[in-house]
Amino acid sequence: MTELTMKELAFIEDEIRAEAITAKTLNWCATQCEDETLKNILETMAEKHQLKIADLSQYFNRTQNIQ
């Protein structure tokens, strides 16, 4: 596996935080919707961001080699 620098790992952490904020915001927006179609769209979008969090976290957790 390619070694990552501390700066690169920090970028990954920042992206995980950004995805988490986006997912939480979309979920909150979905709770405010009365339109079921829009609510479902927002929930689907939030789920996609949560899956990105899982993917990034998995990669981040696998990365043990730091320069």
C-alpha positions in Angstrom: 0.0 0.0 0.0 1.2 3.5 -0.8 2.4 5.4 2.3 0.4 8.6 3.0 1.8 11.7 4.7 0.2 13.2 7.7 -1.1 16.0 5.5 -2.8 13.5 3.2 -4.4 11.7 6.2 -5.6 15.1 7.5 -7.3 15.7 4.1 -9.1 12.3 4.4 -10.2 13.2 7.9 -11.5 16.5 6.7 -13.5 14.8 3.9 -15.0 12.3 6.3 -16.2 15.3 8.5 -17.6 17.1 5.5 -19.5 14.0 4.3 -20.9 13.5 7.9 -22.1 17.1 8.0 -23.7 16.8 4.6 -25.4 13.6 5.5 -26.7 15.0 8.8 -28.0 18.2 7.0 -29.8 16.1 4.4 -31.4 13.9 7.0 -32.5 17.0 8.9 -34.0 18.5 5.8 -35.8 15.2 5.1 -37.4 15.4 8.5 -38.7 18.9 7.7 -40.4 17.8 4.4 -44.1 17.1 4.1 -43.7 16.0 0.5 -42.9 12.3 0.5 -41.2 12.3 -2.8 -38.8 15.1 -1.8 -38.3 13.4 1.6 -37.3 10.1 -0.1 -34.9 11.9 -2.4 -33.2 13.7 0.5 -33.0 10.4 2.5 -31.4 8.7 -0.5 -28.9 11.5 -0.9 -28.0 11.3 2.8 -27.5 7.5 2.5 -25.1 8.0 -0.4 -23.0 10.4 1.8 -23.1 8.0 4.7 -21.8 5.2 2.4 -19.0 7.6 1.3 -18.2 8.0 5.0 -17.9 4.3 5.4 -15.7 3.9 2.3 -13.4 6.8 3.4 -13.3 5.5 7.0 -12.4 2.0 5.8 -9.6 3.4 3.7 -8.4 5.6 6.5 -8.5 2.7 9.0 -6.5 0.4 6.6 -3.8 3.0 6.2 -1.2 2.3 8.8 1.9 3.4 6.9 2.6 7.0 7.5 5.7 8.8 6.2 
